[in-house]
Amino acid sequence: MRFEEQYFTQFKFTKEQVKKNLKNALKDFTIARKDEFLEVKFNYAYTAFIKAGIALLSFHGVKLKSMPGHHAKLIEKMTEILGDNTVAEIGNLMRSKRNFDLYGGGIDVTEKECRECLAFVDGVLKAVKNMLSG
């Protein structure tokens, strides 16, 4: 698998660091599941999704560089590593909605959207967890 030097750098992570990255994603997902506010649920679900990708990259000895477009590149690599095109489809929809929230004056999130996002992120977290433990 090829990781573009513009967006990624090789890094030797310890097993403990990889586990800590996954634990961080799971913590954010717990907040997403428990919070009452739909916008908070959505934002924490997205953050958990991104952190799951960071854990996945760390497992492969790669760090994501912080720069414009890095979340899109992360989602692209997650899709490739997990072999699941829905990661790109739904992940990029979440990314776009989150960007509109930050830069476009806010968003409205429905209960249905939250349920779908939580179910999607739960599946991604399970896939990442399985890969990291296998």
N, C-alpha and C positions, 0 to 999 in steps of 0.2 A: 504494500500500500504506500502511495506517495503522499507526503505531507509538504505542501508548499512552504518554503522558508519564509516567505513574506508573512504568513499567518501562524506558523508553528515552529517550535524549537524542540530539539531532542533534549530530554532530561531524564535522569535516572531516579525514579521515585522508589521509595521503600514500600513494602507491603502495607506498613502502618499508614503511610501517607495516602495510598490508594484507598484504604478502608476509611480513613478520615474524610476524604473527598466524598465518598458514597454516603457516609453517615451525615454529612452536611446537607446533601441533597434530600435524604430521608427526613431530616429535621424540618426543612422548609416544606416538604410535602405534608407532614403532620400539621403544620400551621395552616396550610391551604385547606386541608380537610376539616379542621376544627373551627376556623374563624367564621363569624356570622356574615361579614360584609363580602358581597360578591366580588367587588374590585380587589379586595385583599386576597380572597381565594384565588382569583385568576392570576394576580401578580406573583403570589407565592408558588402557584403551580408552575408558572413559566420559569421562575427562578430555580425551582427543583429540577425541572427539565434541563435547563442549561447546566446546572451543577452535576447532573447525572452524566452529561456529555463530558464535562471536565474530568469526572471520575473515570469514565471510559477511556479518554485520552491518556490519563495518567497511568492506567493499566498497560497501555501500549507504549509508555515511555516518551510521551509527547506532551508539551505544554502549549496552550493557546496564547498567542500574543494579543494584548489589548490594543485594538486599533479599529478604525471604521470597517464595518463588515465582518467583524470576527464572529459574531453570533451566527450569521448566515453560513460562514465557513464551517463552524462547529456543527451546525445542523446537517450540512452536507456530509461531513465525515461520520457523524453518528449514523446517518442513513446508510452509508457505505459499509461501516463496520457491522451494524446490526442486520443489514440486508433486508431492510423494510422501508419501502417507499412512503408509507404513511407517516414515518418520522419526518420526512421533508415536507409532505403536504400539510399536516396538522401543525408541525413545529413552526413552519414559516407563516402560517395563518396566525398563530399565537404571537410570533415575533412582530408581525406587522401590526397587530392590534395593540401590543405593548408599546411599540414605537409611536403609534397614533396617540396613545394615552400620554406619553411623555412629550411629544413634539406637536401634537395636533389639537390640543385643548381638552383632552380627556376622552373617556369611553364610557359606554353603558354596557354592562355585562348581565346577561340573563342567567337565571337558574339553570336552564337547559345547557347553555354554553359552559357554565361551570361544571356541571355533571360530566359533560363530554370531555372537557379538558382534564378533569381529575381522572377519569377513566383512562384516557390516553396516556397521561404522565405516569399513572400507576403501572400500566403495561410496559412503558419504557423503563421505568425503574426496576421492574421484575426482570426484564431482559438484560439490563446492565448487571444487575446483581448476579444473575445466572452466569453471565460471561466471566465476571470477576471471580466467581467461586469455582469455575470449571477448569 
